[in-house]
């Protein structure tokens, strides 16, 4: 039967049918893989876009931190200048006396980074980009929180007890916004502890500005790297 023409035709037909089924399965798998690849690509591009968008929003926070620190640092210097040069008291100093003891905390938005971590950071192809991203939103956030804790502790344990004896405070917000007034302005000239507080504030604000400028530079670098990752998709 196998040597008969009809049998050979039937066998070839069966083999052809099997081949078509196999090819159909392979094509279906390829289409499925292609569709899954497209879905994965869309997800990864969205994650990268979210990271970049969040990063650009964090620029503003770093810039504001630098502005506030520079303002508070300048207030410390204004007060020291008046005390060192025996300049007379005037009400414009009220705001400087208040601002001299302010500090700002950098709060980066970590939601986009948390989403990327949940997905798995290995979807970012460049090792240096992954490292920079982790350093910024893990290490730097911890460092920012540590600095804020130290500043808070220093303020309430060292600064507040001293200021309570030197300045008149009010609980009324609209009055507090006008500043705080020294109980004895002339006595501040020879108050070594108050001068040391101002100098410590200056040093702290300068260190924070150096750190914030470093963070800003790293953010700019990360923005370019994230855009490169998006373009490579």
Buried (B, 14 or more C-beta within 10 A) or exposed (E): EEEEEEEEEEEEEEEEEEEEEEEEEEEEEEEEEEEEEEEEEEEBEEBBBBBBEBBEEBBEBBEEBBEBBEBBBBBBBBBBEBBEEEEEEEEEBBBBBBBBBBBBBBEBBBEBBEBBBEBEBEBBEBEEBBEBBBEBBEEBBEEBEEBBEEBEEBBEEBBEEBBEEBBEEEEEEEEEEEBBBBEEBEEBBEBEEBBEBBEBBBEBBEEBBEBBEEBBEBBEBBBEBBEEBBEEE
